Amino acid sequence: MLGNRKAHSKTAVSVIIGALILVVIAVGVAVAAYAYASSATANLGSTANNLIGNSGNALAEQVNIAYASFNLTASGSSQAGVALSVQNFGVNPISISSVYIQNDVTGSLAANLLLSTPISVQPGAFQAIAIDFTPMNAVPYKITVVTLLGTQASTVAIG
């Protein structure tokens, strides 16, 4: 016999070093997850405040299409289209940003008016809006007025 030799285990790292490496990896993953979550929710508070604030304003908006009159043909200085009278019966001023006219039979969009400068309507006031398009005789059209805050008012009128 060659003598008593201790059998040595050939491991790459000791148990203590292995545990330290695992702790460092876990802390690194936790820091990365925290950084990702923080950047994803950084603006959540301000976005929620804006959403709630605008929702309150949108609830206070009360808009109505009081009158819709179709002009089927262009004659003289008048254009074919529709003349609207929009009423603000709320307590806050409203800003009309767009008007959509949809053929109520086919569902197709007949005309739209996207305003680069919104039309302001004060509380209790009426505002005239003219949309140029060629309506078909005896066809119902759904007319929708939309404010900057997304409040909508619709009516159906026959061309």
matplotlib code that plots the C-alpha trace (Angstrom):
import matplotlib.pyplot as plt

x = [0.0, 1.1, -0.1, -3.1, -3.9, -6.9, -9.3, -9.7, -12.8, -12.2, -14.9, -14.6, -15.9, -16.4, -19.9, -19.4, -18.3, -21.2, -23.7, -22.2, -22.4, -26.1, -26.8, -25.1, -27.1, -30.4, -29.7, -28.8, -32.1, -34.0, -32.4, -33.1, -36.7, -37.1, -35.6, -37.9, -41.0, -40.1, -39.6, -42.8, -44.9, -43.0, -45.8, -48.7, -49.6, -49.7, -51.5, -54.1, -54.5, -55.0, -57.4, -59.5, -59.4, -60.4, -63.1, -64.6, -64.5, -66.0, -68.8, -69.5, -69.7, -73.2, -73.6, -76.6, -77.3, -80.4, -81.0, -79.8, -80.9, -79.9, -79.3, -79.4, -78.1, -75.7, -77.3, -75.9, -73.7, -74.9, -73.2, -74.8, -74.4, -75.8, -76.1, -76.0, -76.9, -74.9, -75.9, -73.8, -76.2, -73.5, -71.6, -68.2, -67.2, -66.8, -64.5, -65.8, -63.0, -64.8, -68.2, -68.9, -71.8, -72.6, -75.2, -77.5, -78.6, -75.3, -73.1, -70.6, -69.0, -70.6, -68.5, -66.3, -65.0, -61.8, -61.1, -57.5, -58.8, -61.6, -64.9, -65.5, -69.1, -69.8, -72.3, -75.9, -74.8, -75.5, -73.0, -73.7, -71.5, -71.8, -70.4, -70.1, -71.0, -73.7, -76.5, -78.8, -82.5, -84.6, -81.6, -81.2, -77.8, -76.4, -74.6, -72.1, -70.4, -67.3, -65.5, -61.8, -62.5, -64.4, -67.9, -70.3, -73.7, -75.6, -78.8, -80.4, -81.8, -83.1, -81.4]
y = [0.0, 3.4, 5.0, 6.7, 9.5, 11.6, 11.6, 15.1, 16.2, 18.1, 20.8, 24.0, 26.4, 25.9, 25.9, 29.4, 31.0, 29.3, 30.7, 34.2, 34.0, 33.0, 36.0, 38.4, 37.1, 37.3, 40.9, 41.8, 40.4, 42.2, 45.5, 45.0, 44.1, 47.2, 49.5, 48.1, 48.4, 51.9, 53.1, 51.5, 53.1, 56.4, 58.5, 56.4, 58.8, 61.9, 60.0, 58.8, 62.3, 63.7, 60.9, 61.5, 65.3, 65.2, 62.7, 65.1, 67.9, 65.6, 64.7, 68.4, 68.9, 68.8, 69.3, 68.9, 69.2, 71.5, 71.7, 70.1, 71.4, 69.9, 71.8, 69.2, 71.4, 74.3, 77.5, 81.0, 81.5, 78.5, 75.1, 71.7, 70.2, 70.5, 73.4, 72.5, 74.4, 73.0, 73.9, 73.9, 73.4, 72.6, 74.9, 74.7, 76.1, 73.3, 73.0, 71.1, 69.3, 67.2, 66.5, 63.2, 62.5, 58.8, 57.4, 55.7, 53.1, 51.9, 52.9, 54.5, 57.9, 60.6, 63.5, 64.6, 67.9, 67.7, 71.1, 72.3, 75.1, 73.8, 75.8, 77.1, 77.2, 79.1, 77.7, 78.4, 79.4, 78.0, 77.7, 77.4, 74.9, 74.2, 71.1, 71.0, 67.7, 66.4, 64.7, 62.2, 63.0, 61.2, 59.3, 59.4, 60.6, 60.2, 63.4, 63.2, 66.2, 65.5, 67.8, 67.9, 65.8, 63.2, 64.1, 63.2, 64.3, 62.6, 63.0, 61.4, 63.7, 63.0, 64.6]
z = [0.0, -0.7, 2.5, 3.8, 1.5, 2.0, -1.0, -2.2, -3.9, -7.1, -7.1, -9.0, -6.3, -2.7, -1.1, 0.4, -2.9, -4.7, -2.2, -2.5, -6.3, -6.1, -3.7, -6.1, -9.0, -7.1, -6.0, -9.6, -10.9, -8.2, -9.0, -12.7, -12.0, -9.8, -12.4, -15.1, -12.9, -11.9, -15.4, -16.5, -13.8, -13.4, -15.2, -13.9, -11.2, -13.4, -16.1, -13.7, -12.3, -15.8, -16.7, -13.6, -14.0, -17.7, -16.8, -14.3, -16.9, -19.6, -17.2, -16.7, -20.5, -21.8, -25.6, -27.8, -31.5, -31.3, -35.1, -38.3, -41.7, -45.1, -48.2, -51.0, -53.8, -54.1, -55.3, -55.4, -52.4, -50.4, -50.6, -50.5, -47.0, -43.5, -41.1, -37.4, -34.3, -31.4, -27.9, -24.7, -21.8, -19.3, -16.9, -18.6, -22.0, -24.5, -27.6, -30.6, -32.3, -35.0, -36.6, -38.3, -40.7, -41.3, -43.7, -41.3, -43.8, -45.1, -42.1, -44.4, -43.5, -45.7, -44.4, -41.6, -40.3, -38.3, -36.9, -36.5, -34.3, -32.1, -32.1, -28.6, -27.2, -24.0, -21.4, -22.4, -25.9, -29.4, -32.2, -35.9, -37.8, -41.6, -43.2, -47.0, -48.6, -51.0, -49.1, -50.8, -50.7, -48.1, -46.6, -42.8, -41.6, -38.1, -37.2, -34.3, -32.7, -30.6, -28.1, -27.3, -24.1, -26.1, -25.1, -28.0, -29.0, -31.9, -33.8, -36.8, -39.5, -43.0, -46.0]

ax = plt.figure().add_subplot(projection="3d")
ax.plot(x, y, z, "-o")
ax.set_aspect("equal")
plt.show()
